[in-house]
Amino acid sequence: MPPQAAPNPLSMLLPFAMMFVIFYVLVFRPQQTARRQHQQLLANLKKNDEVVTAGGLFGTVMNVKPEAVTLRIDENVRVEVEKSSISRVVKSA
């Protein structure tokens, strides 16, 4: 019986490389796209936009500061929240 040749190290790394590529395409790319869209949403916030916060509060944007947003929740009820807590815009002004 002839001696067995050692497997090529490159052929052993190929399955790991393929798994990394698949993981990147299925997980990292969509996450980067979603993060980019959320940052664009926050950059485009303006007065009178109706928004929903991550906590589920519906409100109307009254003031936009660099780090915070003032929301009108009800008559004479204003709340200042961190900009990153805005999850989506319901209705743009």
C-alpha positions in Angstrom: 0.0 0.0 0.0 1.5 3.4 -1.0 1.8 6.1 1.6 -0.9 8.7 1.7 0.1 12.2 0.6 -0.6 15.1 3.1 -3.7 17.1 2.2 -3.1 20.5 0.6 -3.5 23.2 3.3 -5.3 25.4 0.7 -8.0 22.9 0.2 -8.5 22.7 4.0 -9.0 26.5 4.2 -11.4 26.7 1.3 -14.5 25.6 3.3 -13.8 28.1 6.0 -13.3 30.9 3.4 -16.6 30.0 1.8 -18.4 30.0 5.2 -17.0 33.5 5.9 -18.2 34.8 2.5 -21.7 33.4 3.0 -21.8 34.8 6.6 -20.7 38.2 5.3 -23.4 38.2 2.6 -26.2 37.0 4.8 -25.4 38.9 8.0 -22.9 41.8 7.8 -24.1 43.4 4.5 -27.8 43.8 5.4 -26.8 45.1 8.9 -24.5 47.8 7.3 -27.3 48.7 4.9 -29.9 49.1 7.7 -27.5 51.1 9.8 -26.8 53.5 6.9 -30.5 53.9 6.2 -31.2 54.7 9.9 -28.4 57.3 10.0 -29.8 58.9 6.9 -33.3 58.9 8.5 -31.8 60.7 11.6 -30.0 63.2 9.4 -33.1 64.1 7.5 -35.3 64.7 10.6 -37.1 68.0 10.5 -39.7 69.9 12.4 -43.3 68.6 12.2 -42.2 65.0 11.2 -44.3 62.4 13.0 -42.1 59.7 14.4 -42.0 56.6 16.6 -39.3 56.1 19.2 -37.7 52.8 20.1 -39.9 52.8 23.3 -43.1 53.0 21.2 -43.9 56.7 21.8 -45.6 58.5 18.9 -44.8 62.2 18.7 -44.3 65.2 16.5 -40.8 66.7 16.1 -40.7 70.2 17.6 -36.9 70.8 17.6 -33.9 69.0 16.3 -30.6 69.4 18.1 -27.3 67.6 17.2 -27.7 65.0 19.9 -31.4 65.2 20.9 -34.9 65.7 19.5 -37.8 67.4 21.2 -41.1 65.6 20.6 -44.6 66.8 21.3 -46.5 63.8 22.6 -49.8 65.6 23.5 -50.9 69.2 24.1 -48.4 70.8 26.5 -46.5 67.5 26.8 -42.9 67.7 25.4 -40.3 65.1 25.7 -36.6 65.3 24.8 -35.2 62.1 23.5 -31.8 61.0 22.2 -31.7 61.1 18.4 -30.7 57.5 18.0 -34.0 56.4 19.8 -36.1 57.5 16.8 -36.9 54.2 15.1 -39.0 55.4 12.1 -40.8 58.3 10.6 -44.5 57.8 10.3 -45.4 60.9 8.3 -42.9 63.4 6.9 -43.8 67.1 7.1 
